[in-house]
Amino acid sequence: MINHFRQAVQNKEFLITAEVAPPKGGNPTRMLEMAKQLKGRVHGVNITDGSRAVLRMSSMAASALLLQYGIEPICQMTCRDRNAIALQADLMGAYALGLRNVLALTGDPIKAGDHKRSKPVFEVESVRLLKMIDKLNEGIDFNDKTLADEPLDLFPGAAVDPQSRSWSGLQKRFERKVAAGAQFFQSQLITDFEKLDKFMHQIAANSDKPILAGIFLFKSAKNAQFINNNVPGVEIPESIIKRLGEAEEPLKEGIKIAAEQVKQAQQLCQGVHLMAVKREDLIPEILDQAGIPPMVSQ
């Protein structure tokens, strides 16, 4: 099976990915409608796995649905809800379903979500999950036993936060993820491009793994302020909130801001990861304004 995202990474193309949430229920129609509008504009579509610890359809099932429509998924997998047995079982299942790209995440805490009485697992975290994927790719399970029915061939990635307040912690964790087998990195929402520049020159420069800057579509000043107040580690500049607040059409201004940030990222790193919650249909317009044309048919 051809993995176009992996090919794009290996060819050192400027990478474009976007995020789509699975449905909260059994009907994937809206998710598929949004994802279809990204076809030919992005190298891969991330399917979230219980983001913010909120219940949604299985990321693996939703990713498999995208694959049926010729849309290359990046299946997110978190350690919050699964022990080592379940993680390995899901990774094997994902591979058998044709999924190849996996973003290894520790997962948001239970207290952040909508099932606060649930019990978290966290038997492993993202670095050990990356090591687990690496072992399965070599045909060995987490207990160092040989797989009886052939190894996997997954393409693992990881998250990174260039705006982390702990520089030494950021460097140590990034290096551990590279050593554990991460082949690409998608960043958290970026608003401070000076910090991204510093990260690229002082930490990421020692690795050949592509960094995709997280670009978020702010829909209004209220939306930006909400994220400022509720998303840890994110500090949206007052200048952006003011622009959105003074704009006659805040959503159009948000698209313009996102396009400007894509252009900034092009000067600093190897790609962008676009997040437009519930308005994924606007991502092609952001790319158009940033001067990024549709991709040649794969």
N, C-alpha and C positions, 0 to 999 in steps of 0.2 A: 504493500500500500504506500503511495507517495505521500510524504508529509511536506506540504508546501511551506508551512511555517518554519520547519527545520531547514529546508532548502534555503529560504530567505535569510535565516540566521547565518548559515554557512557561506552564502554568497555576499554577506556583509551589506545587505540592502538596508535602507532606512525602514525600520519595522513599524507597523501600525496595527495595534490591537484595540478592541473595544470590549466593554463589559455589558452583559445582559443578565438580568436576574431570572431564575426559573419561576414558573407560576406558583401562586399559593393556592394549590388545588390541583385537580386532575386535567384541566384543559390548557394545553400549551399554545393555543392559537395566537394569543397576543405576543408571546415570546418569539414564536416563529416569524410572525409578521415583522417584528422589529429586526430580528437577525437577518431576514432575507434582504432588508434594505441596506445591510452592511456588506452584502456579497459583492465582491469586486472592488471594495474600498479598503478592506482591512485584511491582514494576513491571518488573523485568528480572532475568534470571539470567545472571550472568557465567560464561563458559566459559573456563577458564584455558588458556594457551598455553605448555606446557612449563614450568610453574611450578617453581622451584628447579632448572631445567635437567634435569628428570627426564622421560624419554620417556613420552608419552601420545598418544592419538589427536589428530589435527589439530583445533584449536579451531574452524576454519571448518566442517569436516564435522560435528563434534558440535553446533555452533550450528544448522546447517541441519536436523539431526534434531529438535532442540527445536522449531523453527519448524513442523515437520510436525504437532506435537501442540498447536499453539496457544500455545506458551510463548515469550514474547519474549526472545530472547537478547541479551546484550552480549558480542560476540566480542572476546576479548583478542588482541592481535597484538604480538609482540615483534620487535625488530631483531636479536637474537642470531643467528638461524639463516638470515636472508635478506638478499640484497643488494637494491638499489633496484629492479631488474627484478622480482625475485620478490615483493617487498612490493606493488608496484603491480599485478602480475598477480593476487595473492591478494585485494587490495582490490576489483578489478574482478569477480573470481569471486564474492566474498562478496556484492557488490551484486546480481549476476545471480541468485544463489540466494535473494534476498529479505532478506538481512541488512542492517540499517541502523545499528545501534549498534556502535561499535568503540572499545575502550579501547587507546590507544596506549602501549606500554611499551618501555623499552630492553631489558629482559630480564635475568634473573639470570646470573651468570658460569658458564661451563662447569664450572669446578672445583667448583662447589657440587653438581653433579648426578651422574648415573649413567653418563655417557659422557665421562669425563675426557680421552680421547684425541681427541675430536672437535675440529674447528677452528671457533672462533667467527667470525662475520662482522662485525657492528657497523659496517657501512658508514655507517649513520645511527643516531641515537639518537632518543628519544621526541619531542623538540621538532621535529626535522627530519621525523619520521614524521607529526606533526600538520600540518606545512606541506605535506607530500606529499598528505595527504588533502584539505586545503583546495584545493590546485591541481586535483586530480582532480575535486572538486566543481565547479570552475569550467570543467572541460573541457580542462585542460592537464596534460601529463605532467611528470615530474621534470626533463626537458630543455627545458621550455617549448614543447613541440610540441602542437598542438591534437589532441584525441582525435577520431578519425574516426567513432566510433560512440556519440556522446552522452556527456555528463558523468555523474558519479555524484551521489548525494545521501545521503552518509553522515553520521551524527551522532557526531562524535568526542568522546571524553573522555580524561582523563589521571589519573595517580596523584599523590598528594601526601602528604608525611609531616610533619604539624604538630609532631611531636616531634623533628624534626631538630635536631642540636646546633649547626648553623650557621644562625643566624637570617637573616643577610644572604644566604647561599646559598639558603635556602628561599624567601625573598622574590623573589630574582632569577629563580630557576627557575620559580616559580609565575607570575610576570608574563610570562616568555617563553612559557610554555605557553598562557596566555590569548591573548597576541598571535598565537600560531601557530594558534589556532582551537579550542582546547578548549572544549567547551560544558558540561561537568560534570566534577567531580573526585571520585574515590573515594580515601579515605585508607587508609594503612597501619593496622594494629591500634592502637587508641587505648586507653591505660591512664591517661594523665595528662590529665584533662579541663581542668585549669587551663591547660595549654599549648594545648589545642584552643581554649579561650576566648580566649587571647591571640592565637592565629593568626587567629581569626575577626574580632577587633576591629582588629588592627593590619595584617593583610595582605589577608585575603579581603574585608574590608569595602569595598575599593576596586574590587571586581569584582562583577558581578551573576550570576556563575556559581555554581550550587549546589555545596555541599560535602557529601559523604556520609561520615560518620564510620565507620571500620572497627570493627566489634564482633565479638569472637571468643568462641566457646563453649569455655571451659576445662572439660575433662572430669574432671580430678583435680588434686591438688597436683603430682603427678609430671609430668603433662602441661604444667602451667603452668611448672614449673621447667625442663622440656626446652626450651620455647619461649624462656624467659629465656636459656638457655645457648647456643641455636643460631640464633636469629633476630637478626641485627644490628639495633641501634637500638631494640630492644624491652626495656623494663624494667618487668616486672610487679611491682606493689607487694607487699611482704611480707605486707601485710594480706589481700590476695586469696589468696595461697598458703596462709596460715594458715587462712582461712575454709574453703577446700577441704579442707585436711588434717584439720580438726576435724569436718567434716560427716559425719553418719552415712551420707548418700547424696551423695557428691561431685558426681555428674552433675546431680542436682536442684539442688544449690547453684550449680553452674555456670550452669544455666539461669536461676536467680534473679539471679545477678550480671549476666548478659548483659541481662536484662530491665531491671534497674536502670540499666545503662549506656545502653540505648536511650532511657529516660526522660531521662537527663542530656543526651544528644545532642539530644533534641527541644527543649531549652531553649537550645541553642547554635548549631545549624546546620540545614541544609535536608533532611537525610536520614541514613540509616544503610546501611552495606554489611555484611551479616551473613556471617560465616565460621564454619561448623560442620563441620569436616573429617570426612568419613565419617558424620556424623550430621545431614545437612541436613534429615532428617525431623523434627527437633526445633525447627526455626526457627518453624513456626506456634505452638508452645507458648511460645517466647520472646516472640513478638509478642502472644499472648494475655495473658501476664503483664504485658507493658508497656502493656496497654490499647489496643492497635492492632487494630481489627476487620478482618475480611476486606473486600476491596475489592468495590465494586459491579461486577457482571459487565460485562466490556468488550465 
